[in-house]
Amino acid sequence: MKIAISVPDNLFSAADRYAKNHGYSRNRLFAEAVAQYLEQHPTDHITQELNEGYTTESAELDPTLTAIQSSSIEKEERDKAGRHLMSGTPAAGMVPEPVTTIGDNGDNH
């Protein structure tokens, strides 16, 4: 596959000299350099390091933060329900209570 890349002039010159002195084409030199780099810097190491970190560190939640988050969620739900009650529309998941009006059918008993 052909690609176009930009490299600093000094890097290109050094790579060109190296290729000529060692009987390589520039294509072969760059391809082998990339292959060697990928061998030395595999992307799997990131996943491996994360997995190692998760196995050595506790997954337990901080009880103080959990309490603060729960309190915040409960307050937000109460505030939301209050805003809906004041607007006359029920909040999601809330069913409005039926309203009984005296004299609907002309009977005031």
C-alpha positions in Angstrom: 0.0 0.0 0.0 1.3 3.4 -0.9 1.0 6.2 1.7 2.3 9.8 1.9 3.9 11.0 5.2 5.6 14.1 6.3 8.9 13.9 8.3 11.4 16.5 9.2 14.1 17.1 6.7 16.9 16.0 9.0 15.1 12.7 9.7 14.5 12.1 6.0 18.1 12.8 5.2 19.4 10.4 7.9 17.0 7.7 6.9 17.9 8.1 3.2 21.7 7.9 4.0 21.1 4.8 6.3 19.1 3.1 3.6 21.7 3.7 0.9 24.6 2.6 3.2 22.9 -0.6 4.1 21.4 -1.5 0.8 17.8 -0.8 1.7 15.2 1.0 -0.2 13.5 3.9 1.8 10.3 1.9 1.6 11.8 -1.1 3.2 13.5 1.0 5.9 10.4 2.8 6.9 8.3 -0.4 6.8 10.8 -2.2 9.0 11.1 0.7 11.3 7.3 0.9 11.8 7.1 -2.9 12.3 9.9 -2.8 14.9 8.2 0.1 16.7 4.9 -1.7 16.8 6.6 -4.8 18.2 8.3 -2.7 21.0 5.1 -0.7 21.8 2.1 -3.0 21.5 -1.2 -1.4 22.2 -2.2 -4.4 24.3 0.0 -3.1 27.1 -2.6 -0.5 27.8 -5.3 -3.1 28.4 -2.9 -5.2 30.4 -1.9 -2.3 32.7 -5.5 -1.4 33.3 -6.4 -5.0 34.1 -3.5 -5.2 36.5 -4.5 -1.9 38.2 -8.1 -3.1 38.6 -7.0 -6.4 40.2 -4.7 -4.7 42.7 -6.9 -1.8 43.6 -10.1 -2.1 45.6 -13.3 -1.6 43.7 -15.2 -0.6 46.8 -16.9 2.7 46.6 -16.1 5.4 49.1 -18.9 5.4 51.6 -18.8 9.2 52.1 -19.0 9.8 48.4 -21.8 7.3 48.0 -23.9 9.0 50.7 -23.3 12.4 49.2 -24.3 11.2 45.7 -27.4 9.4 47.1 -28.5 12.5 49.0 -28.0 14.7 45.9 -30.1 12.3 43.8 -32.9 12.2 46.4 -32.9 16.0 46.7 -33.0 16.4 42.9 -36.0 14.0 42.7 -37.8 15.8 45.4 -37.2 19.2 43.7 -38.4 17.8 40.4 -41.6 16.4 41.9 -42.2 19.8 43.7 -41.8 21.7 40.4 -44.3 19.5 38.7 -46.8 19.7 41.5 -46.6 23.5 41.4 -47.0 23.5 37.6 -50.0 21.1 37.9 -48.4 18.4 35.8 -47.3 15.1 37.3 -43.6 14.2 37.3 -42.6 11.1 35.3 -43.6 8.0 37.2 -46.1 10.0 39.4 -49.8 9.5 39.1 -52.0 12.5 40.0 -54.5 11.8 42.7 -58.2 12.1 41.6 -59.9 15.4 42.6 -63.3 15.2 44.1 -65.5 18.3 43.6 -68.7 18.8 45.5 -71.7 19.4 43.3 -70.4 17.8 40.1 -73.8 16.3 39.5 -75.9 19.0 41.1 -76.0 17.0 44.4 -74.3 18.8 47.4 -74.4 15.8 49.8 
